[in-house]
Amino acid sequence: MVITEVKVYLAKGSGRLKAYATIVFENSFIVRDLKVIEGYKGLFVSMPSRRRSDGTFRDIAHPLNLDTRAEIERRIIEEFGKAVKSETESSSL
């Protein structure tokens, strides 16, 4: 499955949540509300999830294999880097 579009929306504030992302597969399927999180070992992508009645969270959508997860994470973090760079350049003008 080919990733045809990735959009990153930087989060306000200085917490662990760095951005939200939307990803499109083959111009046919969209997944919204992925999150770029600053973890202890660096950035990672959290899949969209919903809080269950017992207070735990369950992913709404997620890849079924590690290769797909790695590609999604790579593309989103790459776009996140571009968004941060663009914001930094525009704020320094």
ABEGO torsion letter per residue (X at the ends): XBBABBBBBBBBEABABABBBBBBBGGABBBBGBBBBBBAAEBBBBBBBBBBAAGBBBBABBBABAAAAAAAAAAAAAAAAAAAAAAAAAAAX
